[in-house]
Amino acid sequence: MSWYPAAVPSQAGKRYLVTGANAGIGFFTAARLAGAGAHVVLVGRSPERLEAAMAAIRGARPEASVEPLVIDVASLDSVRAGTARLLHRPPFDGVVANAGMVHTPSTRLESPDGNELVLATNVLGHFALLAQLLGHLAPGARIVTLGSLSSRLSTFRIDDLQQLERGYDSWRAYAQSKIATQVFAFELDRRLRAVDASISSIVAHPGYSTGGRTPRVPGVNEPSTAKRFRDALQAAWAQGKHRGAEVPLHALTATGVEGGQFWGPRWTTKGEPVLHTPTRTSTDAAIGARFWAFAEDATGTTFTVGA
């Protein structure tokens, strides 16, 4: 199939979990891992869309070993119930924390737990998931978190992450949630290093990856002719989501990748994976510690690394 670019190194015998695996970058990441021989747990909130994603993967790779796991990352009850189902299974060699809300609501909405919905979906759900799953990762496992170029385009109001005191803005809600995502991932790596854990946390941003530049996959990616035309006008700086998936795949499977690194496309918005320099806010240890305390309170979760 044309949506399988260059081969990923053999992943035979390895197990991965990919959130938001029913569409977009998450789908192509999961598909490529399964095509390389890994067993992949596809996480998403829609059973029907997960089934469509698995059918597409098996249609291209009949031998692929994939299974669905229904989790709505915006709901802490769903995260905890879904993750608990994994704890009696063999450990994972890696997690791709990809699920997220890109098209944010025009007005402020709340998750079932009372957190601002974009923040809950893009980072707090993964915080709770990894708090529960960290002890179930194999030695040498990698946690790859999807960052964003928006982290360079917005300030970070750590005292107003719930978008309450200063009013709601859909763009700021998205940008702040992605900055918080990176803050969390880099802080997680610092804490893993502090206890000499062999597990590492890496951030990967996919550049500017659009559905209209992505191959058609029935039930997964079916952009309209109009969208393909609009996205084709951006070809000089945009790439398909199958290409954006190259970055998290590299961070997860390539040799020489280390915890605390920030990977992205060579030309910022598109291109092969190369090391990038994250924003100072994302890697600030004091901000990381403040966000960790905030996330523990917002999720009612104690996330102790190395316990």
N, C-alpha and C positions, 0 to 999 in steps of 0.2 A: 504493500500500500504506500502511496506517496506521502502519507503523514508519518512514516517511519524514516527519519533522516539517518545519519551515520550511526552505526551500531554502538550501543552502550556496552562496556566490558561485561563479560559473563557475570550474572548475578545468581547463578544456580546455587540453590541451598539457602538463599537469603530470604528474609521476610521483611516487608515494608508496610507501613500504614500511610496512606495519602488522604488528607481531608480535602473536601471539595473536589472529589475525583470523578464526578459525573459530567463535568464540562470543562471547557477552557484549558488552562495550563495544568490544572490538576489531572484532568483526563489524559492528556498527552504524556505527562510524567508517569502516571500509573501504567499506561499502555506500553511505554518504552521499557519500564522496569519488568513488566510481565513478559514482554517480548525477549528480554535478555535472560529469562529463566527464573526470576524471583517469584515468590508467592506474594501477592499484593492484596491487602485489605483496602477496598474502596469505601471511603466514608462520605456520606451525603445525607441530606434530610429527606429526599424523595425516593421511596423504594422503586417507583416506576423509572425514574431517571437513572438510578443505579443499575437497574436491569438493562436499560438501553445501552449504557456505557459498557457493561460486561459483554453484551451481545456484539457490540462493535469491536471490542478487543479480541474476542474469540473468533469473530469473523475474519479478522486479519491474521490472527495467530491461534489456530484451533487448540494448540497445546498449552495455551496460557493458563496459569493457575491464579485465579482471582476470586474474591468473594466480597459480598456487600456487607456493610455495617451501617445501619441507619442511626445517625446522630445529627441533631440540630445544634450546631455549636453556639447558637444564641441562647439556648436553654441549658442551664446548669444541671437540671434533673436529667435531661437527655444525655448530656456529656457523661455524667457519672454512671448512669445506667448502661450506656453503650460501652464505656471503657471497662466497666466491671466484667463484661462478658469476655474480655480479652485476657484477663489475668490468670486464667487456668490454662492458657495456650502457651506454646513456645514463645520465647522473647523475640522482640523485633530488632533488626539490624539498623533500622532507621525510620524516622518519621518525617514526612513533609507536611508542615503546617501551612496549607495553602488556602483553605476555605476562607471566603471573605465576601463582603458586600462592596461592590464597586459603584453601582448605580444607587446612590444613597437617597433616602426619602427627603422630600422638600420640607417637611415639618418634623419636629423632634418626636420620635417614637421610643417606646421602652420595650426591653426584653421581658420575658415572663418573670424575671427576677427583679425587675425595676431598674436595670441599668440602661443607659442610653443604647439604642439598638445597634448602631454601627460599631461602637466600641465593644459591645458584648459579642458581636459576630466576628469581628476582625482580630480581637486579641484576648478578651477575657475568657472566652470558651476554650481557646488553646492553652491559656494559663492553667485552667482547671483540668483540662485533659492531660497535660504533661505532668502536672503535680501528681496525678494518679498513676500515670504510665511510666514515669521516669525509672522507677525501680524494676520495671519489666523490660528494660532495654538490654541488649547483649553488650558485652565488653567491646569497645571500639565503635559503638553505634554513633550515628550522626543524626542530629536534629536540624533540619533545614527549614527555616522560616522565610516566607515570602515577604520581602520588603517592597519598597516603592520609590519611584522618582519623586513622588509628592513629598517625601521627607526633606527634600531640598527646597521646597516651594512654600513652606508654611512655618510659622513659629509654633512653639509647643507650650501650651498653657497647662502645665501639670497640675495647677491648682483648680482647673476648671475642665477636667476631662469628661465630666458627665454633661457638658454643654447646658448648664443650668443658669449660672449667675450672669453670664454675659450674652445670653441669647443664642439660639441655634442657627447654624449656617451649614448647609449640606456639604459644601466643599471642605470647610474646616473640620467637620465631623469626620470625613474620610481621611484627610491629611493627618489630623491628630491621631486617629486610630492606627495609621500605618507608621507614624513616628513611634507611637507607643509599642507597636509590634516589634520594631527594631530595638528599642530600648530594652524590652523584655528579653529578646534573644541574646543580646550582648551581655546583659546582666546575668542571664542563665549561664553563659559560658564562663564568666568570671567566677561564679560560684562553683561550677564544676572544676575549674582549675584549682580553686582554693582547697578542694578536698582530694586533689590528684585523681580525679575520676578519668577514666579512659573515654568517656562519652564526650562529644563535642557539640557545640551549638554554632551554626553558621547562618548568615543572612544572605539571601539571593534575591535580587530584583530582576524582573523579566523585561525591563525596558518598556517600550510602547508596543504592546502586542494586542492586535484587534481581531475580532471575529471575522470581519470581511476579508482579511488577508490569510485566513486559515482554511485548509482544505475542508470540503464538505464531508461530514461523518453523520449518517442517518441517526436521528434520535439524540445526537450530541451537539453538532454544530451545523446548522442549516440556515445561514444568513440569506436574506432576500437579495434580489438583484440590485435593488437600490443601495443596500448597505455595502455590497461588494463594490459598487461604483464609487460610493463616497470614500470607502477605505482605500481604494486604488489610487485616489487622488493624493493620499498621504504616503505613497509607496517609498518616497525618498527617506522618510524617517520612521516608518512603521513596519512591523513584521507580523507574521501570523503567530497565533498562540502555540502552535507546534514548535516554532522556533524559540519563542520565549521560554518554553519548557527545557530548552538546552541548558539554561543557567542552573535551575535547581537540580537537574540531573547531574551536572558536573559537580556541584557542591556535595551531592550525596554519594557519588560513586568514583570520582577521579582520584588518582593518587596525588599526594602532595597538598591536599586541601587540609587546612587546620582550623581548629575552633577559633571563633572570634573574627573570622575573615568575612569580607563583604564582596560578593561576586555579582557581576552584571554584564551586559552586552558590551562588546568592544567600543561601539560608537554611541554609547550611552542609551540610545533608544532601540538599537538593533545590533546584531552581530554576534560573533561567537563569545563564549564566556571568558572574561578576564577579571583580575582583581581590581576592585574599585576602593576608593577611600570613603568611608561613611561620614556623615555629619558629626560634628563634635557633640551635639546634643544627644545623638543616638548612643554614643559610647561613653558619655559622662557617668562615672561611677556613682556620684551623688544623686543624679537624676534617676539612675537605675535602681538604687536602693529605695528612693521615695516611691517610684512606680511599683516596685515589688510589694511594698507595704500597702499601697492603695489597692492593688489587685487582690491581695489576700483579703482585705476588708470587703471589697466589692463582690467577691465570689464566695466569701465565707470559707476560704480554703487556707490551710496552713501548708505552704510549699517549702519543705525543708530539703535542701540538697545535701546528700551524703549521710542521711539518717540511717 
